[in-house]
């Protein structure tokens, strides 16, 4: 910045000499013109250096970050006091001493001081502009850094929450499935073989989508088909499930194993008999997939850590601007899942 300022000072001093030569036409020699140019250069250089010293001093004693309005005011006032004093000395003492024939009144005018005031404001605006540009640039860099950190944290969080969701599928579901398979082997070997095939597909789905945060709703429904085969083999007519999903919604996305968590939650917390079956309805609206069941609460629920829905809700908070909604009344329990 200093080099640029000195080039501007050189330009201004040169223009002033030409103005004196061609407009004012003072009766002075070429050497005296050179002296005027030199004094003008010197005074303007001293003005810049004075403002620069004030700027550096206030950077330490009164930084912009603390009281920006006061800082701007103090710097302008101190700059003006110094520059007006330097101008007065230059016009009334330095130039008459160097150029005996120079009439002082030609320079000691309001216009001369106005020029100095404008120069002072211009230099200060340069310093202020430099500070605000650097601050703006720093904020952009900081915002980019925070955005990257937030994205990394969000990715780590979603992966953790997804891992938690996947873990919901493991211990008790596997135990119940193996128990059902064990009894089927003796009762119906063909059904046992189909049960084992669907169980393998369920776990294959979990493994294949282990690194995926989202899958299409169609993919999730295909997976649920295998999972439902296992459930209905266990509960038969005590469990009734219906689907009403528009074709347009099938291409939208959902977190893997979301439906499994919700179906398992319904099965775990409700009584199911052939006389009083658990009825689960899965359907969509424009922005949501709804899983709704009639409410037949168990008095005691085994193996429930109450974390499945909590993990699911937290995960969708990061993935969608729409909330995951849980609603319950005397007759029904429903979960609204945002379609992404």
C-alpha positions as CSV (number, residue, x, y, z in Angstrom):
1,X,0.0,0.0,0.0
2,X,2.8,2.4,0.8
3,X,4.3,2.2,-2.7
4,X,0.9,3.0,-4.2
5,X,0.4,6.0,-1.9
6,X,3.9,7.4,-2.8
7,X,3.1,7.0,-6.5
8,X,-0.1,9.0,-5.9
9,X,1.8,11.6,-4.0
10,X,4.3,12.0,-6.8
11,X,1.4,12.4,-9.3
12,X,-0.4,15.0,-7.2
13,X,2.8,17.0,-6.6
14,X,3.6,17.0,-10.4
15,X,0.0,18.1,-11.2
16,X,0.3,20.9,-8.7
17,X,3.5,22.2,-10.5
18,X,1.8,22.2,-13.8
19,X,-1.2,24.1,-12.3
20,X,1.2,26.7,-10.9
21,X,3.0,27.0,-14.3
22,X,0.1,27.3,-16.6
23,X,-2.8,28.6,-14.5
24,X,-1.4,30.8,-11.7
25,X,1.8,31.7,-13.7
26,X,3.9,32.8,-10.7
27,X,7.0,34.9,-11.6
28,X,9.4,32.2,-10.5
29,X,12.3,30.2,-12.1
30,X,12.3,26.6,-13.2
31,X,14.5,25.9,-10.1
32,X,11.9,27.4,-7.9
33,X,9.2,25.3,-9.6
34,X,11.3,22.3,-8.7
35,X,11.6,23.4,-5.1
36,X,7.8,23.8,-4.9
37,X,7.4,20.3,-6.3
38,X,10.0,19.0,-3.8
39,X,8.3,20.7,-0.8
40,X,4.9,19.5,-1.9
41,X,6.3,15.9,-2.1
42,X,7.9,16.3,1.3
43,X,4.9,17.6,3.0
44,X,2.5,15.0,1.5
45,X,5.0,12.2,2.4
46,X,5.2,13.5,6.0
47,X,1.4,13.7,6.0
48,X,1.2,10.0,5.0
49,X,3.8,8.9,7.4
50,X,2.0,10.8,10.2
51,X,-1.3,9.1,9.4
52,X,0.5,5.7,9.1
53,X,2.1,6.2,12.6
54,X,-1.3,7.1,14.1
55,X,-2.9,4.1,12.4
56,X,-0.2,1.7,13.7
57,X,-0.4,3.2,17.2
58,X,-4.2,2.9,17.4
59,X,-4.0,-0.6,16.1
60,X,-2.3,-1.5,19.4
61,X,-4.1,0.9,21.8
62,X,-7.6,1.0,20.3
63,X,-8.2,-1.9,17.9
64,X,-11.1,-1.8,15.4
65,X,-12.5,-5.0,17.1
66,X,-13.1,-3.2,20.4
67,X,-14.9,0.1,19.6
68,X,-14.9,0.6,15.8
69,X,-16.8,3.9,15.8
70,X,-14.6,5.5,18.4
71,X,-11.5,4.1,16.6
72,X,-12.6,5.7,13.3
73,X,-13.3,9.0,15.0
74,X,-10.0,9.2,16.9
75,X,-7.9,8.3,13.9
76,X,-9.5,10.9,11.7
77,X,-9.2,13.7,14.3
78,X,-5.5,13.0,15.2
79,X,-4.7,12.6,11.5
80,X,-6.3,16.0,10.7
81,X,-4.5,17.8,13.6
82,X,-1.1,16.6,12.4
83,X,-1.6,17.1,8.7
84,X,-3.0,20.6,9.1
85,X,0.0,21.5,11.3
86,X,2.4,20.1,8.8
87,X,0.7,22.0,6.0
88,X,0.8,25.3,7.9
89,X,4.5,24.8,8.6
90,X,5.2,24.0,5.0
91,X,3.3,26.9,3.6
92,X,4.3,29.6,6.1
93,X,7.9,28.7,7.0
94,X,9.5,26.1,4.7
95,X,8.5,27.4,1.3
96,X,9.1,31.1,2.0
97,X,12.5,30.2,3.4
98,X,13.5,28.2,0.3
99,X,11.9,30.6,-2.2
100,X,12.4,34.2,-1.2
101,X,10.3,35.6,-4.0
102,X,7.3,33.4,-3.4
103,X,4.2,35.3,-2.2
104,X,2.9,33.2,0.8
105,X,-0.7,34.4,0.3
106,X,-0.8,32.4,-3.0
107,X,-0.7,29.2,-1.0
108,X,-2.0,30.1,2.4
109,X,-5.6,29.8,1.3
110,X,-8.7,27.8,2.4
111,X,-8.3,25.8,-0.9
112,X,-4.8,24.6,0.1
113,X,-6.1,23.4,3.5
114,X,-9.2,21.8,1.9
115,X,-6.9,19.8,-0.4
116,X,-4.9,18.6,2.6
117,X,-8.1,17.6,4.4
118,X,-9.3,15.6,1.4
119,X,-5.9,14.0,1.1
120,X,-6.1,13.0,4.8
121,X,-9.5,11.5,4.4
122,X,-8.4,9.7,1.3
123,X,-5.4,8.1,3.0
124,X,-7.5,7.2,6.1
125,X,-10.1,5.6,3.8
126,X,-7.3,3.6,2.3
127,X,-6.3,2.3,5.7
128,X,-9.9,1.6,6.8
129,X,-10.7,-0.1,3.5
130,X,-7.6,-2.3,3.8
131,X,-8.7,-3.3,7.3
132,X,-12.3,-4.0,6.4
133,X,-11.2,-6.0,3.3
134,X,-8.9,-8.2,5.4
135,X,-11.6,-8.6,8.0
136,X,-14.1,-9.6,5.3
137,X,-11.7,-12.0,3.7
138,X,-10.9,-13.5,7.1
139,X,-14.6,-14.0,7.8
140,X,-15.0,-15.8,4.5
141,X,-12.1,-18.1,5.3
142,X,-13.4,-18.7,8.8
143,X,-16.9,-19.4,7.4
144,X,-15.5,-21.9,4.9
145,X,-13.5,-23.6,7.7
146,X,-16.5,-23.8,10.0
147,X,-18.6,-25.1,7.1
148,X,-16.0,-27.9,6.4
149,X,-15.8,-28.7,10.1
150,X,-19.6,-28.8,10.4
151,X,-19.9,-31.0,7.4
152,X,-17.3,-33.4,8.8
153,X,-19.0,-33.4,12.2
154,X,-22.4,-33.9,10.6
155,X,-21.0,-36.8,8.5
156,X,-19.5,-38.4,11.6
157,X,-22.7,-37.8,13.6
158,X,-24.9,-39.3,10.9
159,X,-22.6,-42.3,10.5
160,X,-22.7,-42.9,14.3
161,X,-26.5,-42.5,14.4
162,X,-26.8,-44.9,11.4
163,X,-24.5,-47.4,13.1
164,X,-26.8,-47.2,16.2
165,X,-29.8,-47.8,14.0
166,X,-28.2,-50.8,12.5
167,X,-27.3,-52.2,15.9
168,X,-31.0,-52.2,16.8
169,X,-31.4,-55.0,14.2
170,X,-28.9,-57.4,15.8
171,X,-29.2,-59.1,19.2
172,X,-32.9,-59.7,20.1
173,X,-34.1,-59.8,16.5
174,X,-31.5,-62.4,15.7
175,X,-32.3,-64.4,18.9
176,X,-36.1,-64.4,18.0
177,X,-35.4,-65.3,14.4
178,X,-33.1,-68.2,15.3
179,X,-35.7,-69.5,17.9
180,X,-38.4,-69.3,15.2
181,X,-36.1,-71.1,12.7
182,X,-35.3,-73.8,15.2
183,X,-39.0,-74.7,15.6
184,X,-39.7,-74.5,11.9
185,X,-37.0,-77.0,11.1
186,X,-38.9,-79.7,12.9
187,X,-42.4,-78.5,11.8
188,X,-42.0,-77.4,8.2
189,X,-38.6,-77.7,6.5
190,X,-39.7,-76.0,3.3
191,X,-40.9,-73.0,5.3
192,X,-37.7,-73.1,7.4
193,X,-35.7,-72.9,4.2
194,X,-37.7,-69.9,3.0
195,X,-37.4,-68.3,6.4
196,X,-33.6,-68.7,6.4
197,X,-33.4,-67.3,2.8
198,X,-35.3,-64.2,3.8
199,X,-33.3,-63.8,7.0
200,X,-30.1,-63.9,4.9
201,X,-31.5,-61.2,2.6
202,X,-32.3,-59.0,5.6
203,X,-28.7,-59.1,6.9
204,X,-27.3,-58.8,3.4
205,X,-29.3,-55.5,3.0
206,X,-27.8,-54.2,6.2
207,X,-24.3,-55.1,5.2
208,X,-24.6,-53.8,1.6
209,X,-25.9,-50.4,2.9
210,X,-23.5,-50.2,5.8
211,X,-21.7,-47.1,4.3
212,X,-24.9,-45.5,2.8
213,X,-26.7,-42.7,4.6
214,X,-29.7,-42.9,2.2
215,X,-31.4,-45.4,-0.1
216,X,-34.4,-45.1,-2.3
217,X,-37.8,-45.8,-0.8
218,X,-38.3,-48.6,-3.3
219,X,-35.1,-50.2,-2.0
220,X,-36.2,-49.9,1.6
221,X,-39.6,-51.4,0.7
222,X,-38.0,-54.3,-1.0
223,X,-36.0,-55.0,2.1
224,X,-39.1,-54.7,4.3
225,X,-40.7,-57.4,2.2
226,X,-38.1,-59.8,3.4
227,X,-38.4,-58.6,7.0
228,X,-42.2,-58.9,7.0
229,X,-41.9,-62.5,5.8
230,X,-40.0,-63.2,9.0
231,X,-42.5,-61.3,11.2
232,X,-45.6,-62.9,9.7
233,X,-44.0,-66.3,9.9
234,X,-43.7,-65.7,13.6
235,X,-47.0,-64.0,14.3
236,X,-49.2,-65.1,11.4
237,X,-52.7,-63.5,11.5
238,X,-51.9,-61.6,14.6
239,X,-50.0,-59.1,12.5
240,X,-51.6,-57.3,9.6
241,X,-49.7,-54.8,7.4
242,X,-51.0,-52.7,4.5
243,X,-49.1,-50.5,2.0
244,X,-50.4,-47.5,0.1
245,X,-47.4,-45.8,-1.5
246,X,-47.6,-43.7,-4.7
247,X,-45.2,-44.6,-7.5
248,X,-43.9,-41.0,-7.5
249,X,-42.7,-41.5,-3.9
250,X,-40.6,-44.6,-4.7
251,X,-37.7,-42.6,-6.1
252,X,-37.4,-40.5,-3.0
253,X,-34.9,-41.4,-0.3
254,X,-35.0,-42.6,3.2
255,X,-32.4,-43.7,5.8
256,X,-31.7,-47.5,5.6
257,X,-33.6,-49.7,8.1
258,X,-35.9,-46.9,9.1
259,X,-39.0,-49.0,8.4
260,X,-37.5,-52.0,10.2
261,X,-37.0,-49.8,13.3
262,X,-40.6,-48.6,13.2
263,X,-42.1,-52.0,12.6
264,X,-40.0,-53.6,15.3
265,X,-41.0,-50.8,17.7
266,X,-44.7,-51.4,17.0
267,X,-44.3,-55.2,17.4
268,X,-42.3,-54.8,20.6
269,X,-44.7,-52.4,22.4
270,X,-48.1,-53.8,21.4
271,X,-50.2,-56.9,22.2
272,X,-50.9,-59.1,19.2
273,X,-53.5,-61.9,19.0
274,X,-55.6,-63.3,16.2
275,X,-58.7,-61.9,17.9
276,X,-57.0,-58.4,18.4
277,X,-54.4,-58.2,15.6
278,X,-51.8,-55.4,15.4
279,X,-52.6,-53.4,12.3
280,X,-49.9,-51.4,10.7
281,X,-50.5,-49.0,7.8
282,X,-47.7,-47.6,5.7
283,X,-48.7,-44.8,3.3
284,X,-47.3,-41.5,2.0
285,X,-48.3,-37.9,1.7
286,X,-46.5,-35.3,-0.5
287,X,-43.5,-34.9,1.8
288,X,-43.8,-37.8,4.3
289,X,-44.0,-41.5,4.7
290,X,-46.3,-42.5,7.5
291,X,-46.2,-45.7,9.6
292,X,-49.3,-45.9,11.8
293,X,-50.6,-48.7,14.0
294,X,-53.5,-49.3,16.3
295,X,-52.5,-48.9,20.0
296,X,-52.7,-52.1,22.1
297,X,-49.9,-51.3,24.6
298,X,-48.1,-54.0,26.6
299,X,-48.0,-53.4,30.3
300,X,-44.3,-54.6,30.4
301,X,-41.9,-54.4,27.5
302,X,-38.8,-56.6,27.5
303,X,-35.5,-55.7,25.9
304,X,-36.4,-52.0,25.3
305,X,-33.7,-49.4,25.7
306,X,-36.1,-46.7,24.2
307,X,-33.3,-45.5,21.9
308,X,-34.5,-46.6,18.4
309,X,-36.9,-43.7,17.8
310,X,-34.5,-41.3,19.5
311,X,-31.6,-42.2,17.2
312,X,-33.9,-42.0,14.2
313,X,-35.3,-38.6,15.1
314,X,-31.8,-37.2,15.7
315,X,-30.5,-38.5,12.4
316,X,-33.3,-37.0,10.4
317,X,-32.7,-33.6,12.1
318,X,-29.4,-33.5,10.2
319,X,-30.7,-34.8,6.9
320,X,-33.9,-32.9,6.4
321,X,-35.4,-29.5,7.1
322,X,-38.7,-31.3,7.8
323,X,-39.0,-32.8,11.3
324,X,-39.6,-36.5,12.0
325,X,-43.0,-36.4,13.9
326,X,-44.2,-38.8,16.5
327,X,-47.9,-38.7,17.4
328,X,-49.9,-40.7,19.8
329,X,-53.5,-40.7,21.0
330,X,-55.8,-43.2,22.7
331,X,-56.3,-45.4,19.6
332,X,-53.2,-45.0,17.4
333,X,-49.5,-44.4,17.3
334,X,-47.9,-42.9,14.2
335,X,-44.5,-41.8,12.9
336,X,-44.1,-39.3,10.0
337,X,-40.8,-39.8,8.2
338,X,-39.6,-37.0,5.9
339,X,-39.0,-38.2,2.4
340,X,-35.7,-36.8,1.1
